[in-house]
């Protein structure tokens, strides 16, 4: 806990989409550290969250740069880590460029290691903490055009469960939230998103997972749109 007696939540990919919704959802109950590359968006979000909560700081950071991550997060107190950052280039394998392939693996896999490795020692030393990872139903399903993205999300599921088993007796919980389709800019312009989940729905699931009683762990939580044939109410 910080001097404010509120847990500190660090959120990666906080500047937009699901990450932004999580920040706004947790602002009332947590002090926040918002991490993303877009400093301008981060600053605007920091101001919005400060109106809701108490202490909010932002760090402009490329989480695929392991040296920069280690430097920026060294000795930073984090009670709740939300590994939210993720990218997708959804196209057939033979049309996927090496740059697109490595971009997805760097953000969805390697950065997950870098950020978690930077803050986990502090949690284990204190005997308390929570690592929450935003996965995807693609972590147990497959689809055409998802060779790399789906592969990274399958990795997330294996990583999360293995890490949970490693650190549970140290007082650290590990959760993975697996949304179905969410209306974000992950999808190409013109995609019908009227039936999809909203980022705020995922944020509600995250809040539930990280605020359970200390002896209780929600390890996997899957949230889906009710039906792809029924638009959300009010849309």
N, C-alpha and C positions, 0 to 999 in steps of 0.2 A: 504494500500500500504506500501511497505517497503521503505528503504532509496533509493533503486534503482528505485522507482516509477513504479515498475512492480507488478502486483498482485501475491500473493503467492498461489500456488496450492499444496495441500497435496494429494498424491495418495497412496492408500493402495493396497497391492498385486502388488507392482511396479516392482518386480524383474524379472518377466517373462510374456510372453503372452500378453494379452490385456493391462495390467498395464504398461508393459515396452514400448509398442507402444504409449500409451498415454503420458508417460513421455517424450519420444523423440519428440512427436508432439507438446507438450506445452513448451518445453525448449526454443524455440525462442521467446515466448511471456510472459512467466511466470517465476518467481523464484520458485524453486521446493523443496518440502520436500517429500522424497521417503521413504515409509514405507513397510517393509516386514520382514520375519524371516531370510532369507538367506543373511547374511552379505557380503559374498564374491560376490554374484551376484549384490547386491546393490552397492558395491564399484565400480564394473566395469561399471554399468549403470551410476553412479554418474559422472564418468570420461567422459563417452560418452556425457552425457547431458551438462556438463560443456564446452565442445568444441562448442556446439551449442548456449548455452545461457550464463547466467551470474552467478547467485547464485544458487547453488544446495547443499542440505544437505541430509543425509540419517539417518534413525532411524531404527535399528534392533529391531523389536517389535512383540510379539505375541498378535495380537489384540483381541484374545479371553480372555486375562487376563485383566479384567476390572480395577484392581488396577494399573497394569503396564501402561495401556493406559492413565488413569487419570494422573499418575505421569509424563509420557513422554510428554503429550500434554498440560499440564497445562501452561497457559500464552503464548502458541505458537500462533503467528499471522497467521491466515489462511483466505484468501479471497475466495478460491475455494476449496471445498472438493470433491475429486473423490473417492467415496466408490466403489472400484473395486474388492476387495478381495472376492473370492468365491471358493467353492469346490463342487465336485459332486462324489457320489458313485452310479452309475446307475446300479441297479440290482433289481430283484423282491423283494417285501416287505419281504417275508418269508426268503430271503437269506441275508437281510440287518442286520448286527450286531448292537447291541446297541452302540458300539464305532463309527461305521460309521454314524449311525443316529445322535448321539449327535455332532459329528464333523461337519456335514453339518449345523445343527441348530446353533451351536456355532459360526461358521464363517459367514454363510449367513444371520443370523438373529440377534443373540446377539451382535456380533461385530459391526454390523451396528448401533445399539443403542449406544454402548460404545464410538465409534469414533465420531459419530455425536453429541452426548451429550457433548463431551469434547470441541468441537470447535464452536458449534452453539452459545453459549452465547456471544462470542466475536463478531460474525457477527451481532447479533441482537443489541448489544450495539452500534456498529458503524453505524447501519442502512443500511448495505450493505453486500452482500455475496451470494454465490451460493453453493448449495449442489447438486452434480450430482451422481447418482447411476447407476451402471451397472446392469441391470436386465436381462431379457431373454424373448424370445417369449414363453418360458415355463411358464411365469407368466400369460398367458391366455389360454394356451393349456395344454393337458395332454398326457402322453404316458406310455406304459408299462415299468416298471423299474424306474419310476420317482416319486414314492410316496412321498419321503422326499424332493428330490431336487425340484420337481415341487411345492410342498407345500411351500417351502421357497421362491421361486420366485413369487408365488401368494402373499405371505406376503409382498415382496418388493413393489409390485404394490400398495397395500393398504396403506402401510406405506408412500410411496412417495407422494401419492395424499393427504392423511390426513395431512402430514407435510407441504406440499405446502400451503394448506388452512390456516394452523396455522400461518405461518411465512411470508406470502406474504406482509402483511401490515407493517411488520417490515423492509421491503426492502431486504429480503432474498428470492432468487429464488430456487426452487427445480425441478430438471429434472431427468427423468429416461430414460436411453437408453436401448432399448430392441433388442439385436441382435438375428438373427437366428443362424444357425450353423457357428461357427468360427473355423478355423484350428489352434487349440491349443492342449496342452497335456491333455486337459479334456477328449479327446477321446482315447480309447485303441490303442496300437501300431498295425499297420496294417490297421487301418481305412482309407478308401478312403476320403481324404480331398481336392481333387483337385478342387471340385466344390464349396467349402465353402468360406465364407468371410475370409479375412485376418485380423489379429489384427489391422493393420494400417487403415482399413476401419472403424472400430469402433472408433479408435482414431480420425479420421476426424469428425465423428459424434459428439463426445464429444467436440472437439474444436469448432465446430459450435454452440453447445448448450450453452457453457460457455462464448462465446465472442459476443453474440448478444447485441444490445443496451440495456441500463439499464432499459428502460421502457418495454422491450419485454422479454417474457419468453417462451422458448420451453420446455413444461412440459414432453411430451412423444414423443420419436423419435424411430421408429422401422426401423431397417435396416436388409435386408435379402439377401441371395444369389439369383441371378436372377432365376437360375434353377438347381436342383440337377442332371440334365441330361447333363449339359454343363460345362466342366472344365473351370476354369479361363483362360483367354488369356495368352499364354506363358507357361502354365503348361504342 
